[in-house]
Amino acid sequence: MLKKATPHVTRIRALDQLHRGDEIEARLSVGPSYDDVVIRRGSVQETAPGIGVVWILDRLTGLRKAINTDECSVWRVA
């Protein structure tokens, strides 16, 4: 019987830890009693650590999206 592989997820606290091509998730906190909700998932295209923004190629839409780290948390999915 095969086991389903679960991805290893690590929270990114500084955008300089990210590299082009890294697979990440952007999560939004919806309250103290709930898990964070994944709002975007995709591969890193560009980062701007000075302003707290990372651009990804969104896996769902195929479009380039900006993620503001002031509004959500960023998690590396490996």
Secondary structure as the mmCIF struct_conf table of DSSP 4:
data_model
#
loop_
_struct_conf.conf_type_id
_struct_conf.id
_struct_conf.beg_label_comp_id
_struct_conf.beg_label_asym_id
_struct_conf.beg_label_seq_id
_struct_conf.end_label_comp_id
_struct_conf.end_label_asym_id
_struct_conf.end_label_seq_id
HELX_LH_PP_P HELX_LH_PP_P1 LEU A 2 HIS A 8
STRN STRN1 VAL A 9 ILE A 12
BEND BEND1 ARG A 13 ALA A 14
HELX_RH_3T_P HELX_RH_3T_P1 LEU A 15 GLN A 17
TURN_TY1_P TURN_TY1_P1 ARG A 20 GLY A 21
STRN STRN2 GLU A 23 LEU A 28
TURN_TY1_P TURN_TY1_P2 PRO A 32 SER A 33
BEND BEND2 TYR A 34 TYR A 34
HELX_LH_PP_P HELX_LH_PP_P2 ASP A 35 ASP A 36
STRN STRN3 VAL A 37 ALA A 48
TURN_TY1_P TURN_TY1_P3 PRO A 49 GLY A 52
STRN STRN4 VAL A 53 ASP A 58
TURN_TY1_P TURN_TY1_P4 ARG A 59 THR A 61
BEND BEND3 LEU A 63 LEU A 63
STRN STRN5 ARG A 64 ASN A 68
TURN_TY1_P TURN_TY1_P5 THR A 69 GLU A 71
BEND BEND4 CYS A 72 CYS A 72
STRN STRN6 SER A 73 VAL A 77
#
